[in-house]
Amino acid sequence: MASRIEGFDARIIACAKEEFLNKGYADASIRTIAQNAGVSTSTIYTRYSDKEGLFRFLVEPAAEGLKELLRQLL
């Protein structure tokens, strides 16, 4: 398993959020995310397997929160 350096994953996540928000999923680039985070693309692939895995990591908590809110309202 890849070693975890404090703040390391937070930089990747922050850069990924910015990239996905600015360009959308289709046009977002793992290479750009890696460059902005100061890591290699292989580092991102090791942690998140692919672009979809990284996007899912970002979106699933919000989607689960929304589903729970809807359950409570219905």
N, C-alpha and C positions, 0 to 999 in steps of 0.2 A: 504494500500500500504506500502511496505517496506520503512523504512527510508533511506535516502541517506546521507552517510558520505563522506566528501571530500576525493577523492583518492581511495575510497573503490571499486567502479566499475572499475576504471582504473587498479587496481591490478588484479581483476578477469579477465578483458579483456586481460591484458598482459600475464597472466598465461595460459589463454585459447589459445591465439595465439601460444605460445610456444608449448603447448601440441599438438595442431592440426598440426602444422608444423613438429614437431618431429615424431609424431606417426600416422598421418593421421586420418581421421574421424572415421573409424571403430575401431581403437585401442585406441583412445583418451578416457580418463576417467574423468568424472565429479568429482569423488572422489579425483583424483590426482590434478585436477585444484583447487578444494576447499582447499586441504591441502597446496598447494603452495601459494595460495592467502591468507591463514590464515582465511578462513571462513568455515562455515558448508556447506554441500551439499544442505541442505534445503534452504540456502540463495541463492544459484545459481538457484535452481528450482523455488523459489519465483520470481526471477527477469526475468528468461529466459524460464521458463516452462519445458524445457528438453534440451538434448544435441543438438538436431536439432535446437531448438530456439536460443541457444547460438551460434552455428555455423552460422546460418543464419544472426544473428546480426553482426557477424564479416565479412561475405562474401558479403552481399547484397550491401553495399556502393561501393565496388570495382566492383561488377558486373554491377551496375547501371552506374558507370563511364565508364566502357568498352562499354556498350550498347550505351551510348551517343556519345562516340568517334566514334564508328562504324556508327551511324546515320549520323554524320557530314561528315565522309569520303565517305559514299555512297550517 
